[in-house]
C-alpha cells in the first residue's frame, strides 16, 4: 500500500538543523549519510522509525549556507497534545515561536507556529 515516506527540505547548516529538530522539537536522528561524489549529506529525523511513519529528510548541499524561501511551500505539521505547553517547551529550548497557540482563523482548532533555523514554518496542531 502506498504511503508518504518523507518530506525533504534543504538546510544551510546541517548540525544546527539536526540540533533544532532533535533538541528543540524532540525528534530523533534516524540516519545520516555523506555522499562525497555528489557533495551532499542527508540526515533523516522523526518521531518514529522510517518503517512506521513519515519523517523529514534534511539535505545539506556542501558549501551552500542558505536558500531563498519560495512561496509555494507552506509548512510541516506536528500533532501535539497541548499547543501552549509545546510553545513554552520549544521557547525554553531556544526555539522561535512565531504564532502563539490559539484557535485558527475561521475555526476552533488550536494551532501555533514555530520556525526552524532556516526559516521553515512548523505548525503545531493541538490533538488532545
C-alpha positions as CSV (number, residue, x, y, z in Angstrom):
1,X,0.0,0.0,0.0
2,X,1.4,3.4,-0.9
3,X,2.3,5.8,2.0
4,X,4.3,9.0,2.4
5,X,7.9,8.3,3.3
6,X,9.4,11.7,3.9
7,X,9.5,15.4,3.2
8,X,12.8,16.8,2.0
9,X,14.0,20.3,2.9
10,X,17.3,21.9,2.1
11,X,19.3,23.3,5.0
12,X,22.2,25.7,5.2
13,X,23.8,24.2,8.4
14,X,23.1,20.5,8.9
15,X,24.4,20.3,12.5
16,X,22.3,23.3,13.5
17,X,19.2,21.8,11.9
18,X,19.7,18.4,13.4
19,X,20.1,20.1,16.8
20,X,16.8,22.0,16.3
21,X,14.8,19.0,15.2
22,X,16.2,16.7,17.9
23,X,16.7,19.0,20.9
24,X,14.0,21.7,20.3
25,X,11.3,19.6,18.7
26,X,12.2,16.3,20.3
27,X,12.7,14.2,17.2
28,X,15.4,11.5,16.8
29,X,18.2,11.4,14.3
30,X,17.4,8.2,12.4
31,X,20.2,8.2,10.0
32,X,22.8,10.4,8.3
33,X,24.9,9.7,5.3
34,X,27.5,11.7,3.3
35,X,27.6,11.4,-0.5
36,X,31.1,12.7,-1.4
37,X,30.7,12.2,-5.1
38,X,27.6,14.4,-5.1
39,X,28.9,16.8,-2.4
40,X,25.8,16.5,-0.2
41,X,24.8,14.9,3.1
42,X,21.3,13.6,4.0
43,X,20.0,13.3,7.5
44,X,16.6,11.8,8.4
45,X,14.8,12.9,11.6
46,X,11.5,11.9,13.0
47,X,9.4,10.8,16.0
48,X,9.1,7.2,14.7
49,X,11.3,4.8,12.7
50,X,11.0,5.3,9.0
51,X,9.2,1.9,8.7
52,X,6.4,3.2,11.0
53,X,5.8,6.8,9.8
54,X,6.8,9.7,7.7
55,X,10.0,11.6,8.5
56,X,11.9,14.7,7.4
57,X,14.9,14.5,5.2
58,X,17.4,17.3,5.8
59,X,19.5,17.8,2.7
60,X,22.8,19.7,3.1
61,X,24.5,20.6,-0.2
62,X,28.1,21.2,0.7
63,X,29.1,24.8,0.6
64,X,25.6,26.2,0.4
65,X,24.8,28.1,3.6
66,X,21.3,29.4,2.8
67,X,18.4,29.2,0.4
68,X,15.7,31.7,-0.8
69,X,12.3,30.8,0.6
70,X,9.9,30.3,-2.2
71,X,6.2,31.0,-1.8
72,X,4.9,27.5,-2.8
73,X,6.0,25.5,0.2
74,X,3.7,26.1,3.2
75,X,4.7,24.2,6.4
76,X,5.3,21.0,8.2
77,X,2.6,20.0,10.7
78,X,3.1,18.2,14.0
79,X,0.3,16.9,16.3
80,X,0.8,17.9,20.0
81,X,-1.5,17.3,23.0
82,X,-1.2,20.9,24.3
83,X,-0.1,23.6,21.8
84,X,0.5,26.2,24.5
85,X,2.7,23.8,26.6
86,X,4.5,22.8,23.4
87,X,5.3,26.5,22.6
88,X,6.6,27.0,26.1
89,X,8.9,24.0,25.9
90,X,10.1,25.0,22.4
91,X,10.8,28.5,23.5
92,X,12.7,27.2,26.7
93,X,14.8,25.1,24.4
94,X,15.8,28.1,22.3
95,X,13.2,27.7,19.5
96,X,11.4,30.6,17.9
97,X,7.6,30.8,18.3
98,X,6.1,32.9,15.5
99,X,2.4,32.4,16.3
100,X,1.2,31.7,19.8
101,X,-1.2,28.9,20.5
102,X,-4.9,29.8,19.8
103,X,-7.8,29.0,17.6
104,X,-7.2,29.0,13.8
105,X,-8.9,31.8,11.8
106,X,-12.4,30.8,10.9
107,X,-12.3,27.7,13.0
108,X,-11.8,26.2,16.5
109,X,-8.8,24.0,16.1
110,X,-5.9,25.3,18.4
111,X,-2.7,25.8,16.4
112,X,0.6,27.5,16.8
113,X,3.6,28.1,14.6
114,X,7.3,27.8,15.2
115,X,10.2,28.4,12.8
116,X,13.3,26.3,12.3
117,X,16.8,27.9,11.9
118,X,16.4,28.0,8.1
119,X,13.0,29.8,8.2
120,X,10.8,26.8,7.6
121,X,7.4,27.0,9.3
122,X,6.2,24.2,11.6
123,X,2.6,24.2,12.6
124,X,1.7,22.7,15.9
125,X,-1.9,21.3,15.9
126,X,-3.5,20.5,19.2
127,X,-4.8,17.0,19.3
128,X,-5.6,16.0,22.9
